[in-house]
Amino acid sequence: MKMILRFILFVMSVALLSGCWDTKDIQDIQYISAMGIDYQNGQYVIYVQVTSFAGVAKQEGLEPKPTPVWVAEGRGKTMIEAMNDIYKKSNQYIYWAHVKLIIFS
């Protein structure tokens, strides 16, 4: 009986300790805030405005520095290929949930 109780406690403790193994820190994520979609010469061209909080996450002072913003461009025969081209150019995880502006031309 003691052995079974110890085994159950061991399994429960292992299950509770495995919590946040896939958590991504803010400095490891690039946030897309604006997106422009264009069609030129038979290809889709997607421009995205990327905000990275890598400098803010490592800061300890009270005055925040401005976050760096850059524009990425992806090209492809379909919109998915153009978005995948942006993924190839990025070196960090891209988060699309903060898109506030989409421009079609």
C-alpha atoms as a printed R data frame, in Angstrom:
    type eleno elety resid chain resno      x      y       z
1   ATOM     1    CA   MET     A     1  0.000  0.000   0.000
2   ATOM     2    CA   LYS     A     2  2.852  2.402   0.830
3   ATOM     3    CA   MET     A     3  4.492  1.650  -2.493
4   ATOM     4    CA   ILE     A     4  1.309  2.472  -4.431
5   ATOM     5    CA   LEU     A     5  0.857  5.728  -2.497
6   ATOM     6    CA   ARG     A     6  4.465  6.736  -3.205
7   ATOM     7    CA   PHE     A     7  4.029  5.915  -6.882
8   ATOM     8    CA   ILE     A     8  0.849  8.022  -7.106
9   ATOM     9    CA   LEU     A     9  2.567 10.960  -5.359
10  ATOM    10    CA   PHE     A    10  5.551 10.636  -7.703
11  ATOM    11    CA   VAL     A    11  3.354 10.630 -10.824
12  ATOM    12    CA   MET     A    12  1.345 13.619  -9.572
13  ATOM    13    CA   SER     A    13  4.479 15.620  -8.775
14  ATOM    14    CA   VAL     A    14  5.992 14.893 -12.208
15  ATOM    15    CA   ALA     A    15  2.724 15.910 -13.897
16  ATOM    16    CA   LEU     A    16  2.584 19.200 -11.972
17  ATOM    17    CA   LEU     A    17  6.219 20.104 -12.656
18  ATOM    18    CA   SER     A    18  5.905 19.914 -16.445
19  ATOM    19    CA   GLY     A    19  3.995 23.225 -16.692
20  ATOM    20    CA   CYS     A    20  5.533 25.826 -19.018
21  ATOM    21    CA   TRP     A    21  7.907 23.995 -21.319
22  ATOM    22    CA   ASP     A    22  6.751 25.823 -24.487
23  ATOM    23    CA   THR     A    23  6.617 29.375 -23.111
24  ATOM    24    CA   LYS     A    24  8.126 32.072 -25.308
25  ATOM    25    CA   ASP     A    25  9.620 35.189 -23.751
26  ATOM    26    CA   ILE     A    26  8.694 38.635 -25.053
27  ATOM    27    CA   GLN     A    27 12.203 39.281 -26.362
28  ATOM    28    CA   ASP     A    28 11.992 36.156 -28.556
29  ATOM    29    CA   ILE     A    29  8.809 37.209 -30.395
30  ATOM    30    CA   GLN     A    30  8.330 39.650 -33.277
31  ATOM    31    CA   TYR     A    31  4.879 41.229 -33.414
32  ATOM    32    CA   ILE     A    32  3.271 42.129 -36.743
33  ATOM    33    CA   SER     A    33  1.317 45.373 -36.307
34  ATOM    34    CA   ALA     A    34  0.514 46.379 -39.912
35  ATOM    35    CA   MET     A    35  0.318 44.543 -43.210
36  ATOM    36    CA   GLY     A    36  0.167 45.668 -46.822
37  ATOM    37    CA   ILE     A    37 -0.835 43.332 -49.652
38  ATOM    38    CA   ASP     A    38  0.004 44.161 -53.263
39  ATOM    39    CA   TYR     A    39 -0.178 42.276 -56.565
40  ATOM    40    CA   GLN     A    40  2.674 43.053 -59.000
41  ATOM    41    CA   ASN     A    41  3.792 41.193 -62.117
42  ATOM    42    CA   GLY     A    42  1.795 38.055 -61.305
43  ATOM    43    CA   GLN     A    43  3.115 37.811 -57.732
44  ATOM    44    CA   TYR     A    44  1.720 38.761 -54.378
45  ATOM    45    CA   VAL     A    45  3.916 41.132 -52.399
46  ATOM    46    CA   ILE     A    46  3.263 41.386 -48.670
47  ATOM    47    CA   TYR     A    47  4.805 44.128 -46.554
48  ATOM    48    CA   VAL     A    48  4.628 43.809 -42.779
49  ATOM    49    CA   GLN     A    49  5.596 46.219 -40.032
50  ATOM    50    CA   VAL     A    50  7.375 44.250 -37.332
51  ATOM    51    CA   THR     A    51  7.817 45.409 -33.740
52  ATOM    52    CA   SER     A    52 10.378 43.701 -31.537
53  ATOM    53    CA   PHE     A    53 10.433 44.169 -27.771
54  ATOM    54    CA   ALA     A    54 13.890 42.647 -27.298
55  ATOM    55    CA   GLY     A    55 15.358 45.877 -25.908
56  ATOM    56    CA   VAL     A    56 12.436 46.570 -23.570
57  ATOM    57    CA   ALA     A    57 12.476 43.126 -21.974
58  ATOM    58    CA   LYS     A    58 16.116 43.469 -20.907
59  ATOM    59    CA   GLN     A    59 15.753 47.004 -19.545
60  ATOM    60    CA   GLU     A    60 15.829 47.771 -15.820
61  ATOM    61    CA   GLY     A    61 15.361 51.557 -15.750
62  ATOM    62    CA   LEU     A    62 12.127 53.514 -15.505
63  ATOM    63    CA   GLU     A    63 12.412 55.301 -18.863
64  ATOM    64    CA   PRO     A    64 11.580 52.932 -21.710
65  ATOM    65    CA   LYS     A    65 13.576 53.205 -24.916
66  ATOM    66    CA   PRO     A    66 11.630 53.277 -28.190
67  ATOM    67    CA   THR     A    67 11.058 49.805 -29.583
68  ATOM    68    CA   PRO     A    68 12.726 49.066 -32.923
69  ATOM    69    CA   VAL     A    69 10.362 48.781 -35.876
70  ATOM    70    CA   TRP     A    70 11.293 47.348 -39.249
71  ATOM    71    CA   VAL     A    71  9.506 46.463 -42.469
72  ATOM    72    CA   ALA     A    72  9.767 43.029 -44.048
73  ATOM    73    CA   GLU     A    73  8.796 42.106 -47.586
74  ATOM    74    CA   GLY     A    74  7.692 38.714 -48.841
75  ATOM    75    CA   ARG     A    75  6.989 37.638 -52.427
76  ATOM    76    CA   GLY     A    76  5.228 34.607 -53.860
77  ATOM    77    CA   LYS     A    77  2.737 33.329 -56.416
78  ATOM    78    CA   THR     A    78  0.143 33.001 -53.648
79  ATOM    79    CA   MET     A    79 -0.386 34.958 -50.448
80  ATOM    80    CA   ILE     A    80  0.692 31.932 -48.404
81  ATOM    81    CA   GLU     A    81  3.990 31.721 -50.305
82  ATOM    82    CA   ALA     A    82  4.564 35.429 -49.689
83  ATOM    83    CA   MET     A    83  3.914 34.974 -45.958
84  ATOM    84    CA   ASN     A    84  6.249 31.971 -45.873
85  ATOM    85    CA   ASP     A    85  8.910 34.149 -47.511
86  ATOM    86    CA   ILE     A    86  8.615 36.505 -44.530
87  ATOM    87    CA   TYR     A    87  9.071 33.541 -42.180
88  ATOM    88    CA   LYS     A    88 12.271 32.590 -44.020
89  ATOM    89    CA   LYS     A    89 13.691 36.093 -43.531
90  ATOM    90    CA   SER     A    90 12.885 36.242 -39.820
91  ATOM    91    CA   ASN     A    91 15.155 34.769 -37.189
92  ATOM    92    CA   GLN     A    92 12.543 34.747 -34.407
93  ATOM    93    CA   TYR     A    93  8.975 33.588 -33.809
94  ATOM    94    CA   ILE     A    94  6.419 35.802 -35.617
95  ATOM    95    CA   TYR     A    95  3.133 36.600 -33.878
96  ATOM    96    CA   TRP     A    96  0.269 37.696 -36.167
97  ATOM    97    CA   ALA     A    97 -2.474 38.329 -33.560
98  ATOM    98    CA   HIS     A    98 -1.643 42.041 -33.122
99  ATOM    99    CA   VAL     A    99 -2.337 43.080 -36.745
100 ATOM   100    CA   LYS     A   100 -4.318 46.308 -36.514
101 ATOM   101    CA   LEU     A   101 -4.035 47.550 -40.099
102 ATOM   102    CA   ILE     A   102 -4.330 45.751 -43.434
103 ATOM   103    CA   ILE     A   103 -3.941 47.671 -46.699
104 ATOM   104    CA   PHE     A   104 -4.847 46.138 -50.070
105 ATOM   105    CA   SER     A   105 -3.694 47.665 -53.344
